[in-house]
Structure formats: C-alpha cells, structure tokens
Amino acid sequence: MGFKRTVEDFTCEHCGTYVKGDGYTNHCPKCLWSKHLDVEPGDRAAVCGGMMEPIALEGTTPKYRIIQRCLRCKVERPIGISKGDDMRAALAIAGNR
C-alpha cells in the first residue's frame, strides 16, 4: 500500500499550537513534535498513539531530517523538515546532542 494523502488539521498535544494540515503535515511546525499514528506514511494504522519527541537533527541543508522517538513504544523514525518549520526549534534539537 502506498502513501495515502489525507488533509487533517490538528492541535498539537505537546505545545497546543493549532496546525492547518496540507495532506503532508506530519508534525507541529512550532515544536516539531508529532503523534505516533502511522506504520507507513499516511496509513493511520499504528495502535500506539504515543507522542513522538524530536530528539536529533541529521543531514545537511536543505535536506535536514528530524529524528523522532515515541515516548510510549520507543520506535524511532526520521521525518523531513517542512518549509514552515521553526528552524530555531530544529537547531535547538541539534544543540541537545
């Protein structure tokens, strides 16, 4: 099964920011946290539902990726930086390592 684009708006459960989704939005652009909803991108098949903490930044400009770890099940996965993401938040993650 391939990626399924679904436009979803949401309120970030970490920082409370209202996020207007575009069908590719998979994290909060302000704090870079997300929720563990997918097994494969867009499938909404994960049963975990834990919060995904941004723990590291990898790559080089313009192809940075955020590494997130689920607080509940500990799965880690990379996600791409989006054009609307707060780069100060991304650089803060890089400074934590």
C-alpha positions as CSV (number, residue, x, y, z in Angstrom):
1,M,0.0,0.0,0.0
2,G,1.4,3.4,-0.9
3,F,1.2,6.8,0.8
4,K,-2.4,8.0,1.4
5,R,-2.7,11.8,1.4
6,T,-5.3,13.0,3.9
7,V,-5.8,16.6,4.8
8,E,-6.1,16.9,8.6
9,D,-6.0,19.9,10.8
10,F,-4.9,19.3,14.4
11,T,-4.0,20.9,17.7
12,C,-0.5,19.9,18.9
13,E,-0.8,17.8,22.0
14,H,2.7,19.0,23.1
15,C,2.5,22.8,22.8
16,G,-1.1,23.5,21.9
17,T,-0.5,25.1,18.5
18,Y,-3.3,24.8,16.0
19,V,-1.9,23.3,12.8
20,K,-3.6,23.6,9.4
21,G,-2.7,20.4,7.6
22,D,-2.0,20.2,3.9
23,G,-2.1,16.4,3.4
24,Y,1.6,16.0,4.1
25,T,1.7,17.6,7.5
26,N,3.1,15.0,10.0
27,H,4.3,17.2,12.9
28,C,3.8,20.5,14.6
29,P,5.9,23.3,12.8
30,K,6.4,25.2,16.1
31,C,7.7,22.5,18.5
32,L,8.4,19.7,15.9
33,W,6.6,17.0,18.0
34,S,4.0,14.7,16.5
35,K,1.9,11.7,17.4
36,H,2.6,8.0,16.6
37,L,-0.3,7.4,14.2
38,D,1.3,5.7,11.1
39,V,3.0,2.4,10.4
40,E,3.7,3.6,6.9
41,P,3.4,7.3,6.0
42,G,-0.3,8.3,5.9
43,D,-1.8,4.9,6.7
44,R,-3.0,5.8,10.3
45,A,-2.5,2.1,11.2
46,A,-0.4,2.5,14.3
47,V,-2.2,1.4,17.5
48,C,0.4,3.1,19.8
49,G,-0.8,6.8,19.7
50,G,2.2,7.9,21.8
51,M,3.8,11.3,21.5
52,M,6.8,11.5,19.1
53,E,9.6,13.6,20.6
54,P,12.1,15.3,18.3
55,I,15.5,14.0,19.6
56,A,18.0,14.8,16.9
57,L,18.6,16.6,13.6
58,E,20.5,14.9,10.8
59,G,21.6,15.7,7.3
60,T,22.6,19.0,5.7
61,T,20.8,22.0,4.3
62,P,18.3,21.8,2.6
63,K,17.7,18.1,3.4
64,Y,17.6,18.2,7.2
65,R,15.6,15.4,8.8
66,I,14.3,15.3,12.4
67,I,14.7,12.0,14.3
68,Q,11.7,11.4,16.5
69,R,11.3,8.8,19.3
70,C,7.9,7.6,20.5
71,L,7.6,8.2,24.3
72,R,5.4,5.1,24.6
73,C,6.8,2.4,22.4
74,K,10.3,3.9,21.8
75,V,10.2,3.4,18.0
76,E,12.4,6.0,16.2
77,R,11.9,7.4,12.7
78,P,13.1,10.3,10.6
79,I,10.8,12.9,9.2
80,G,11.7,15.7,6.7
81,I,11.8,19.3,7.7
82,S,9.0,21.2,6.2
83,K,9.2,24.8,4.8
84,G,7.1,26.2,7.6
85,D,9.0,24.6,10.5
86,D,10.6,26.8,13.1
87,M,14.3,26.5,12.4
88,R,15.2,27.7,15.9
89,A,13.4,24.7,17.3
90,A,15.3,22.4,14.9
91,L,18.6,24.0,15.8
92,A,17.8,23.6,19.5
93,I,17.4,19.9,18.9
94,A,20.8,19.8,17.1
95,G,22.3,21.5,20.2
96,N,21.0,18.8,22.5
97,R,23.2,16.1,21.1
